[in-house]
Amino acid sequence: MNAEDIIKKLNLIPHLKEGGFYYETYRSNELLSKNKLPDRYDGDRCFGTCIYYLLTPDTFSTMHKLSSDEIFHFYLGDTVEMINLFPDGSGKIINIGTDLFNGDLPQVVVEKNVWQGAKIKDGGKFALMGTTVAPGFEFADYVTGEKDFLIEKYPEFKKYILKLIK
């Protein structure tokens, strides 16, 4: 099994904004009305969404943040290195994968408004994950990070930021 086989089998398509490959597997058919949601949302949102998400050595998840919480689920492949940068100026590096006794986590929650980016650890061939977003994902809730802003606010994470900006 390789990345091309998985892309074909799961009907993955390039994620043009973020990088990597994805396919939406679920979108709730029930809606939360705008007047019941926090002001950060510009309209109604479905209860939740799920996608498959695949990274390869020549792709990465560019630095971005969402208006909703996002949960990553690791399915198979090689360990993913994720950076989270918090509004208070702090940050952390998380390994998503199955090597539990060497620090990998198979499930990671990224809270709303936390800058995030990810790539396969060096030497890896692919990583298949899933993400769940609630309220459901809409591109209107996606903000791409700007290199100069992120480096100025998070200078200690400059080397990671530079690897994860398009």
C-alpha positions as CSV (number, residue, x, y, z in Angstrom):
1,M,0.0,0.0,0.0
2,N,1.3,3.5,-0.9
3,A,-0.1,7.0,-1.0
4,E,-1.3,6.7,-4.6
5,D,-3.3,3.6,-3.8
6,I,-5.0,5.3,-0.8
7,I,-5.7,8.4,-2.8
8,K,-7.4,6.3,-5.5
9,K,-9.2,3.9,-3.1
10,L,-10.7,6.7,-0.9
11,N,-11.3,9.2,-3.8
12,L,-9.1,11.8,-2.2
13,I,-8.6,15.2,-3.9
14,P,-6.0,17.9,-3.3
15,H,-6.8,20.3,-0.6
16,L,-6.0,23.5,-2.5
17,K,-6.0,25.8,0.5
18,E,-4.3,23.7,3.1
19,G,-2.2,21.1,1.3
20,G,-2.4,17.3,1.4
21,F,-5.4,15.3,0.1
22,Y,-8.9,15.0,1.6
23,Y,-12.4,13.6,1.1
24,E,-15.4,14.7,3.1
25,T,-17.1,11.5,4.5
26,Y,-19.8,13.1,6.6
27,R,-21.7,16.3,6.8
28,S,-24.6,16.5,9.2
29,N,-28.0,17.3,7.6
30,E,-29.0,19.2,10.7
31,L,-28.2,22.8,11.1
32,L,-27.5,25.2,14.0
33,S,-28.9,28.6,13.1
34,K,-26.6,31.6,13.2
35,N,-28.6,33.2,16.1
36,K,-27.7,30.1,18.2
37,L,-24.0,30.2,17.4
38,P,-21.2,32.5,18.7
39,D,-20.6,35.7,16.8
40,R,-17.5,34.3,15.1
41,Y,-19.7,32.4,12.6
42,D,-21.1,34.3,9.7
43,G,-24.1,32.0,9.1
44,D,-25.8,28.7,9.9
45,R,-23.5,25.7,10.4
46,C,-24.2,22.0,10.4
47,F,-23.7,20.0,13.6
48,G,-20.5,18.4,12.4
49,T,-18.3,17.2,9.5
50,C,-15.6,14.5,9.0
51,I,-12.9,14.0,6.4
52,Y,-10.2,11.7,5.5
53,Y,-6.9,13.6,5.3
54,L,-3.6,12.3,3.8
55,L,-0.2,13.8,3.9
56,T,2.8,12.7,1.8
57,P,6.5,13.7,1.9
58,D,5.9,16.4,-0.6
59,T,2.8,17.8,1.0
60,F,2.1,19.5,4.4
61,S,-0.8,21.2,6.2
62,T,0.0,24.8,5.9
63,M,-0.3,27.0,9.0
64,H,-4.0,27.9,9.6
65,K,-6.6,28.2,12.2
66,L,-10.3,27.4,12.3
67,S,-13.3,28.9,14.1
68,S,-14.3,25.5,15.4
69,D,-12.5,22.8,17.4
70,E,-11.0,20.1,15.2
71,I,-10.2,16.5,16.3
72,F,-7.5,14.5,14.5
73,H,-7.7,10.7,14.3
74,F,-4.7,8.7,13.1
75,Y,-5.5,5.7,10.9
76,L,-2.3,4.4,9.4
77,G,1.1,5.3,8.0
78,D,4.0,7.3,9.5
79,T,4.1,9.7,12.4
80,V,2.9,13.3,11.7
81,E,4.6,16.3,13.4
82,M,2.0,19.0,14.3
83,I,2.6,22.4,15.6
84,N,0.0,24.3,17.7
85,L,0.5,28.0,18.4
86,F,-1.8,29.4,21.1
87,P,-3.3,33.0,21.3
88,D,-1.1,33.7,24.4
89,G,2.1,33.4,22.4
90,S,3.0,29.8,23.6
91,G,3.1,26.7,21.4
92,K,3.8,23.0,21.4
93,I,4.9,20.3,19.0
94,I,2.7,17.1,19.0
95,N,3.4,13.8,17.3
96,I,0.3,12.1,15.9
97,G,0.7,8.4,15.2
98,T,0.7,4.9,16.7
99,D,4.1,4.7,18.4
100,L,2.4,5.3,21.8
101,F,5.4,4.5,23.9
102,N,7.6,7.0,22.1
103,G,5.3,10.0,22.5
104,D,2.8,9.6,19.6
105,L,-0.9,10.3,20.2
106,P,-3.5,8.6,18.0
107,Q,-6.0,11.4,18.7
108,V,-5.4,15.1,19.0
109,V,-7.8,18.0,19.7
110,V,-6.9,21.4,18.2
111,E,-9.1,24.0,19.9
112,K,-10.7,26.9,17.9
113,N,-8.4,29.8,17.0
114,V,-5.2,27.8,17.6
115,W,-2.7,28.1,14.7
116,Q,-1.9,24.6,13.4
117,G,0.3,23.0,10.8
118,A,1.6,19.5,10.2
119,K,3.9,17.4,8.1
120,I,5.1,13.8,8.0
121,K,8.2,13.3,10.1
122,D,11.4,13.0,8.0
123,G,11.7,9.6,6.3
124,G,7.9,8.9,6.3
125,K,6.0,7.9,3.2
126,F,2.4,8.8,4.0
127,A,0.0,9.4,6.9
128,L,-3.8,8.8,6.7
129,M,-5.8,10.6,9.3
130,G,-9.3,11.8,9.8
131,T,-10.6,15.0,11.2
132,T,-13.9,15.8,12.9
133,V,-15.1,19.4,13.2
134,A,-18.0,20.8,15.2
135,P,-19.8,22.9,14.4
136,G,-19.1,21.7,10.9
137,F,-16.3,22.9,8.7
138,E,-16.9,25.7,6.2
139,F,-14.2,27.4,4.2
140,A,-15.4,30.8,5.6
141,D,-14.1,29.6,9.0
142,Y,-10.5,28.9,7.7
143,V,-7.7,31.4,8.0
144,T,-4.3,30.8,6.4
145,G,-1.4,32.0,8.5
146,E,0.9,34.8,7.3
147,K,4.6,34.1,7.7
148,D,5.8,37.4,9.0
149,F,2.9,37.7,11.6
150,L,3.5,34.2,12.9
151,I,7.3,34.5,13.2
152,E,6.9,37.8,15.0
153,K,4.4,36.5,17.5
154,Y,6.0,33.0,17.9
155,P,9.8,33.6,17.2
156,E,10.8,30.4,19.1
157,F,8.9,28.4,16.5
158,K,10.4,30.1,13.5
159,K,12.0,26.9,12.0
160,Y,8.6,25.1,12.2
161,I,6.7,28.0,10.7
162,L,9.0,28.3,7.8
163,K,8.5,24.6,6.9
164,L,4.7,25.0,7.1
165,I,4.0,28.1,5.1
166,K,3.1,28.0,1.4
